[in-house]
């Protein structure tokens, strides 16, 4: 943003002669925040009565929104009166990046492999490495590759060129030992042993056991092979906010550093061994801010522990969050992953993993793995988003959002520390209670579609063919379990799919197209959320009853304007009841029907709890509550 009164400075032209710079804002009068608020008031007051009109801050406040975790988003961000120094990448506070990026390797393209068939995984690993992937991530255990198959899976991989990392919930020590032995056999091999006992305990619901962590570091050069991965996706996928995830990441890393220090490993030696693995979703600005805040907080921890500045920068592995993936209309997952990858890149992630779009359906196919890796490659090599380190730096919104996330995440860290540290917070239920509260708020926003899911809760397809993939083995249970945002809507579809014949609703369009058009579209799309097809009928109650008989429908939805309802609703409802229609839904609020309001069963309006409404409708249609599954 330019200052309109800036003095023009001379510039050199192509011939080396000086010329005056053009002050682009010179012909525009200076504007103030108050003047902008007056413009906002002129818009928000258009439909308000004289005594309800807003001015100044009150008018601006109507445009504010909130993000998960209670963050407030202003409609306008201005240059701070005392701006924070931006700093540079690779130096305290590391907000702008752990290091400068280079054009030849903007970030590490890391592909996940968890197919238990060793032959399939081995072929997939080599295919990925031949087509642009730069490191391999193997998930080991009951829900992934067997420990004894690790060496076979990595046959043919140039371990001196491609880093290998492992993760596991139920077999961490064994997976780490196996990978360490494999890497030791090749000069120049690099990777991460994936030890994260606190994260595993959170998933399993047991007390974390950190014994053996110090021994795992012995003889390892962290510039080649690191030992620890703080994987906070266990919390994010269970319902935690991005703010809490950052707080849990720092708290877990600090717990490991303290444990290692007690075992004789100095913090300066422990820091280089720790890598953070976090989830990033399609909220791109929050994702950018969270990664920047994580580096800032971890650097502050290092500063307090007197760790040399050169090793304070957090190494971050960003993964497209499973929580945002959907089973229905899975192709939209590609768009979500693209946005998340953009956020991870701009936020300065060192490594990025894109989960295949068909992850929810089961084990991915060759094509979906290709799309996953190419999402990163296209963004890096063709869209050039990584040519600038921290391109969001200096944005007043991003800088403020980073500050907000950092401050709130630091408060989370302080709460955990006051409870005795991350291990105690898990054992005592503090973490679970925070996650339950965050999930309850998310459930409310999802159900009312204030937090919409494209292709699922908004703009759904009433009928689609589910993807068929080989089933993924169930993961270990007992503690925090992953939960996707779309599951509650998928359950609605499963209930509807269990009905035979398929449920149908007739939409009675009352009045002219001008009267019913908008609400016809609204109710048709709302019913499609549960996979319920709808057919619109004009021509009055007789035509609607003919359609009800032809379709075998037992439910009718009324669609019209308040004026249309006043003219047609009462007589239409009476005719429908007389014709045996069991359930009548009104698009809008039942109060619009006047004296006929108590003669309808359900009302569907913007902001209604869609999940409750559709479950109630499915109950009336005799859809089973349990056991419905495609």
N, C-alpha and C positions, 0 to 999 in steps of 0.2 A: 504494500500500500504506500503510495507516494504522498509526501507532504506537498500541498498545493503551493506553498510559499518557498519551496526549495530554490536555491540559487543555481542558475545554469552554470555548468562547468564546461570548459573547453575540451573537445575531443580531437584526436588526430584522425584525419581522413586518409584515404588510400595513398595520397601524394605526400603524406607527412605534414600537411598544413593543418593548423588548428581551426576548428569550427565550433560554434556554440551548440551545446546540447539543447534538445527540444524539451521544454518542461511540459509534459503531456497533460498535467492537471492544472496548468496555469489559467485556463479559460473557464474553469469550473469554480464556483464559490465554495469556500470551506463548509463542510457539513459537520454537525454535532450529533452525538448520541441522542440527545433530546429531540432533535429534528426527526431522526429516524423513528423514535418512539411515537411521535405525532402521526407519522405515516402509517405505522402499525395500527394505532388507535382508529384511524379513518377506515381501515379495513374491518377490524374485529367488531366495530360498533354498528356496522350496517344493519344488522338484524336485531339490535338491542333497543329496548325502550329508552326514552330520554333519561330516566332516573337510574338506569342500569349501565350507562356508558362508562368505559374505562379510560384512564389516561396514564401516561408515563410508564412507570415500572409495572403497574397492574396490567396494562395492555400488553406489554412485552411478555409478562409472565404466562399469558395464555398460549404462547408459542413455545414455551419450554417443554422438554420431554425428559424422560428418565431412561436409564439403562439398567440392566440387571445389576444388583448390588447397591442400588440407590443413587447412582451417579446422575447428576442433573446436567442436561445438555442445553446450553443457551442457544437462542436463534441467531445471535450475532456475537462474534468475538473480535475484540479490538486490541491494538497494541498495548501491552501492560505498561503502567507508569514506571515500574521498576522491573524490566524484563530480566529473567534468569539468563546468565551467560550460556550460550548454546554448547560450548565445548567442542571437542573434536573426537572422531572415532579413535578407539585404541587408547584412551586416556580417561582419567577420572572425570566425571562419575560413570563413564562408559554408557551413558544413555544413548549415544549416537552410534554405538556399535562396538563390538569387541576388537575389531581391527578394520582397516580399509579393505574394501573388496577389490578384486582384480578382474579385468575383463575376461581373462581366460577361464576363471572358475568363480562365477558370481556367488554360488553356494553349492553345497554338497547335495546332489540329487540321490536320495536314499529310498530304496524300494523295500517294502515289507513283504516277507514270505512266511506263510504259516501253514502251508499244505503239508499234512503228515506223510504224503506219498513222496518218498525221497527222490524217486526218479523224476517225478513231475517238478518238484522244487528245484532239483539240480538243473534241469533243462530251462526252467523259468529264470533262474539266477543268471545263467550264461546269456540267455537271450536279452535280458535287461541290460547287462553290462555291455553287450555288443551294440546296444541301441541308445546309449546316452546316460544310463544310470552310472553313478560314480561310487556308490557304496552299497553294501548289502546289510539288510536287517533281517535276522532270523528269529522268529518267536519259537521258543522251545518249551516243551512240556505236554501235558495232556491235551491241550488245545492248540498244538502246533507240531513242530518237528521234534522227533525223538532225539534225546541226547546222543544215543549211539549212532545216529544217522548224520551227525554234523559233518564229520570228515567226508563222508560220501557226497553230501550235498554240495560241499565246497570243492569237489574234484574238478580241476580245470580252471579254477579261479586264480588269477594272478594276485596273490595275497600281498605282494609288494606294491601293487598299483591300486587295488580296491580295498578300502577298509571294510572290516566286518564287525558288526555289533550284534549282540544277542540280548534277548529279553525273556523273562520267564516269571510265572507266578508261583508254580509249585516245584520248580527244579532249578532255582537260581544257582546254588553252589555247584551243582553238577554241570550245568551249562557253562558257567564261568570257567571251571576247571578244564572242560573239554576244549573250549575255544582257546584258552591260554596255551594248551599243549599244541593245538594246531598252528597257532600263530608263531610259536617258538621254533617251529621247524622251518620257517622261511625268513631269511634276512630281509629287513625292511618292512615286515608285515605290521599293519596298524589295525586298531579297532577299540572296542569297549566291551568289557566283560559283563556289563549289565547288572551289577549287584545293586539291589535296592530293597533291603529287607523290610523297611518301613512300608513301602508301597505294596509289597507282597502281603504283609500282615494286614494291611487295610482291606485288601481284596478277600483274604481268607478269614478275616474276623478273629485273628489270634494276636497274642502279644509279640511285638517285634523282637527279634533276636539278632543283635548286632555282633555277636561273637564271631570271630573269624574275618571280620572286615579289615582289620589291620594287617593280618597275615596275607590277605589277597593283594595288598599293595607291594609286598616285599619283592624286590628284584624287577619291578616294572618301571620302565621309563615312560612317564605320562605324555611325553611328546610323541610316543609311538602307540602305546597301549594304556588306556585308562581303565579304571576298575569299577567306577560307580556311575549309575544313571539315576537321577532323581526323576522318576516318572510320575507326574501329577495327573495324568489322564484318568487314573483311578478315581480321583475326586471330581474332576470336571465331568466325566461321563456318568457319574452317579448323581449329579445335580448341582455341583458347586458352581459359583459364579467365576468369571475370569479374575475378579479381584481376589477372591478366596484362593483360587489356584496359585496365584503369584505368592500370596502369603504362605500357603502350605509348602510351596517349592523352597522358599528361603528358610522356613522353619525346619524342613527336612534336611536341607543341605547343612544348616547349622548344627543339627543333631549329629550328623555324621562327622563333621569336623571336630566337635567336642569329644565324641567317642574316640576318634582316632588320636586326639591330643592326649586323652587319658591313657591310651595304649602306647604313647611315646612317639606318635607321628605328628610333627609340628604342622600347624595350619598352613604354613607356606608350602609344605610338601603335600598336604591333602587337597588344597584348592585345585591344582591342575588335574587331579584325577576325577573331578566331578563334572558331569554333563547333565543338563536339565532337558527333559522331554516333556513338552507341554502341548495342549490342544489349542487349535486356532479354528474359529468358525467363520461364518459369512458376515459377521459384524466387523467389517474391515478396519474401521477406525479404533474400535475397542481392542482388536487384535494387535494392531500396530502399537498402541499405547501400552498394552500389557507386556509385550516383549521388551520395550524400552524401559518400562518401570522395573521389570525383573532384573535387568542388568544393573540399573541404578542401585537397587536395594542390596543385591549381592555384593556389589563393589563397596557399599557402605559397611557391610558386615566384614569384608576383608580389611577395610581401613581400620575398623575397631580392633580387629585381631592382629593388626600390624603385619598383614600379609603384603609382600612387595607389590607395588602397583602393577607391575608387568603381568601378574597372574591373577589379578582381581576380576578381569572381564569374564562374565558368565558365558560358557559355551552352550548354545541353545539348539535343540533339535525340535522343530515344530512339526506337528502332525495334524492333518485335517481332522477335526473332531468327529468321532463316531456319533456323538449326540445329535448332530445336525443331519445325519444321513437318514433317508427314508426308504421304506420298502416299496411304497406305491409311487408311480411316476418317477422311477429311479434316475431317469436321464437328467432331471433337474439337479441331481447330486454333482454332475459335472460342472454346472454353473456355480454351485456352492463351493466346490473345491477350488475353482479358479479364483474366486474372490478371496478365499482363505489363503491360497498360495500367494496372491498379491500382497495380502496383509503380512504374511510371514516374511516375505522378501523385503518389503518396505520397513518392517519392524526390525530387520537385521538378523534373521535366523541364520545360523551357520549351516544347518542341515534341514531339509524339508522332505517330508513324506506325504504323498497324496494317496489316500485310500481309494481303491477302485470303486466306481459308481455302483457296482453290484455287490458290495461288501455285505449288505444286510441279507441278500438272497442266499449267500453261501460263499464257497471258495471261488475266487475270481477266475475268469477265463483269460486267455492270451490277449484278446482284444481289449478287455477292460484294463488289464495291466499296461497295455500299450497307451491307452488314453491317459492313465494315471501319470506315467512318466513323461508323456508328451505335454501334459499340462504345464509341467515345470519347464521343460525344454523350450517350448514355444514362448512362454513368458520371458525366459531369460535370454534366449538367442534371437528371437524375432521381434518381441515386443520391447526388448531392451530395458526392462524395468530395473535391472540391477546395475546399470551403468553409473548410477549415482549412489554413493553411500548415504543412508539416512535422508532420502529425498523429502520426507515429511518434516524434517527438522526445521524449525522456524515458523511452521504453521501455528498460528495462535491457538487454533482449536486443538491440534494434536499435542502441543506443548502443555496446554492446560489439562487436557485429558490424561496425559502421562503423569502430571503432578497429582491429579486427583486419584488415579489408580495407585500410584506409589504411596501416597499418604494413607489411603484406606487399607492397602495391603500391609503396610507397616503396622497399622493398628491391629490387624489380624495376627501378625507375628507377635506383637506384644501380648495379645490375649493368650496365645498359645504358650508363650514363655511364662506368663504368670501362672498358667495351669501346670507348669512343670516340664514343658517341652513337647515336641511332636509325639513322642511315644506315649506320654501320659495323656495328652489330648485325645489320642485315638482310643486308648484303653478306657478312659473315663467317659467317653461318649460325647465330648465337646465337638469334635469334628463331625460326627454323625448328626448331632443336633443342628449345627449350622447348615449342613447340607440339606436336612429335612426342611428347614425354614426356607432356604433358597428354592428348593424344588416346589414347595407349596405355592410360593409366589409365581414361579414359572408356570405351574399348572393352571393358575388363575388366568394368567395372560394368554396362555395357549387356548384355553377353553373359550374365552371370549374373543379370540382372534385379534387381540391387541398385539400379540406376537404371532403373526401369520406364518404359515408354512406353505409356500407356493407348490401347487400340484397336489396338496394333501388337504389342508384346511381352507385354502383359497384356490380358486380356479382348478378344482379337481376334475378328473375324468370319471364319470360314473361307472364306466366299464373299461377294463384294460386287462391284458393278459399278463399274469405274474411271471417274473423271470424264473427260470428253472436252473438251479446250480447245484453242484454237489454240496451236501450239508457240511457245515463246519462243526467240529467236535465242541461240546459244551465246555466252557471254561470252569475253573475251580470256583466254588461258592463258599458262603459262610459269612462274608463281610459285605463291603460295599460292592454293588453290582452295577454294571453299565445300564443306562436307561436312555433311550432315544426320545426326543421330543415328540416324534410322530406316532409313537406306539399307541397312545390313547385313541387316535383317529383310525389307526390300522385295526384296532379291536372292534371299532364300530363297523368297519367294512367286513370283518370276519363274521360278525353277528348277522349282517345282512346276507352275506354269501351262503350262510347255513340254511337260509329259507328256501324252500322249494314249493311253489314257483318263486322266482325272484320278486322281491317287494317292488311295488309300483305305487306312485301317488299321482292323482290327476290334479292339475292346477286349473282351477276355475278362474278364468280371466273375466273380471267384471268391468263393464263400461267400455270405453274406447281404449285404443293403444296408448294414448297419452296417460290414461288413468292407470293401467295395469303394467305397462312395459317394464319400468324399473324394478318393481317388486316381483314380477314374474321371473326376471333374471336373477334377482336375489334369492328367492326361495328355491329355484331350480338348482342353483349352485350350492346352496346350503344342504339340500337333500343329497346331492352328489358326494358330499363329504363322507357320508355313510355308504356310498355306492348304491343309493336308491334312485332309480330312474324316474323321471317326471315327464308327463305329457300335458301340454297346455291345450285347453279347450275353450273356445269362445262360443257364444250363442245362447247362454242362459243355462238354467238348472237342468232342463230336459236333455240338452246336448251333453252336459257333464255326466248325468246319470247313465246315458248311453255308453260313454267312454268308461265309466266305472264298471259297467257290466261286461264290456268287451275286454277290459284289461284284468278283470278279476280283482280290482283294487278295493280296499276297505277304507282308504284315507283320501281326503280331498284337501287341497290347500287353496285358500282364497287369496287372490292377488288384485289389488286395486289401490286407488288413492283414498284418503279420508272422504273426499266428495263421492267417489264411486261406492264406497262402503255405505255411506248414508243413503244412497239411492237404491242399492241392490242387495246388500248383505242380508238383511232380515229375511226377505222372501226366499233368497237362495238357500240360506241355512235351513229354513223350514222345509223346503223341498228336498234337500239332501237328507235330512233326518228322516223324512217320510219315505225316502227311497232306500233306507237301510244303511246309509253311510255311517260307519262306526266312529271315525276319527276326523275331526275338522281342525285344520291349522289355519291361522290367519297370518299372512305376511304383513308384519307391522305389529302394533300393540292392540290387544283385544279391546282396550278402552275406546278405540276409534269406532267400534261397532255400536256404541251407545247402548240401548236396551238389550241388544243381542249379544253383548260381551260375554255373558255367562253361558252362552249356548255353544261356544267353541271350546276345544280341549287344550290347544296349545297356541302360543303366539311366538312368532319368530321375527326378531327385530335386530338391528345393528347393536352389538354389545351383549346379546343374550349369551348365556352359557350354552354353547353349541353342543358340547359333549353331553350335558344333562338333557338337553332338549331331544337330541337324536336317540339317546338311550331310552328315554321315555317313549318316543315314537316306536322304536323297535320293540319295546315291551308290549305295546298295544298291537303290534303286528305279529306277536308271538315268536319273536326271534330268541333263540337260546342265549342265556347270559354266559354260560360256561361251555368250554369245549369247542367253540366256534373257531375254526382255523382253516386256512386255505391248504 
